């Protein structure tokens, strides 16, 4: 269920290397996160050029029932924001790992990803939270 | 340990997500709140509302007792009819809001909120002892049958058609012959049901009270007939769109129905608890009033957020949500008198962002 081509956080974000030479990763939230949130209606997102830091708040995600903070799984600079989420935040419910990516970030240090969980570790982690 | 309704396992089996609510474990959603709201606005949805109370009040003094306890008259309500009103304390604060039905000249069914059932029972018993014990034991009897019975709400424009495929009245008429704010006895696939044409969604619909043992087959038959299972999440959005108050949010023991804009459910005359305080508020006005707010976009104010005018706090949000039916954010909240005119632009402090909000007439949504 959780793709093996990326790393995961305990706050249910993922980071996937898009271009290792450019230290570019895509960032999103997991299927588990979108399922827990329910119907997503609004994102408050950082802007291109903003600095984000490992496990610091980078925005908010709002479902019909609740608001949650979005944490950055990595440290770096935002190079792209998924503008489709402004009009279609439900993309993250429908396809959290691909079309529902949230931001792209240029990392300061690609090795930072070693701090994050593998798909298997994340799977074990969410099983344990039940 | 929370209570569970007889439909608990059915909710789990059909993908319901369970949350604690009012002392019960209840489904907050099944297929998704937006999908469930749409079903009720355009088709038919069903809700397990068995967590709400079923209190039977009977005896020669039942009408007089309820006249004393309720802001709406019980003695003048005709048998067969239902009424919405408040149970107020002596300061005019709302202990609970309720729908009650007159079953017979000397018998009523009253439906309190789940979490308020113990408080309502205690309040009723206190006043029974204080003022209604003189007529001899049994002059008023109070029978809580919440656990032995179930309550299923069928709501939405298609609900009459759905119910008619499964249920007839005891005289053979279709179930949908039950009139708004009235009740009838019916046979639902040979099971006895009490049919009230009421609800909490702003749509046409029914609330079916039945033996707890019959709840699962009745629920399943309604689903098979096309009603979508809906949870508390959708119910909260639907009632907010229809500007129906939720106890603990718009009303509570420190808030009066006059402040909440519920004057039409409060008798001007009558010797009921809270009447002098409420009459004073009616004549002199209140310092604050409940208003509706509309905000552009989908980011919703939540309960407790400050309402601002010129940067100063003039009130607080009581409920807010994205409204899928209106595709904008809506909220209700209390503001100081002077900030209540529809069209007035205020702001809501949404986690540090002062977001413009226009005072809007209530309800936000009325069915056509």
Interface residues (C-beta under 8 A of the other chain):
Chain A: X38 X39 X41 X42 X44 X60 X62 X63 X64 X65 X67 X89
Chain B: X28 X29 X32 X33 X34 X35 X233 X237 X297 X298 X299 X300 X302 X321 X322 X324 X351
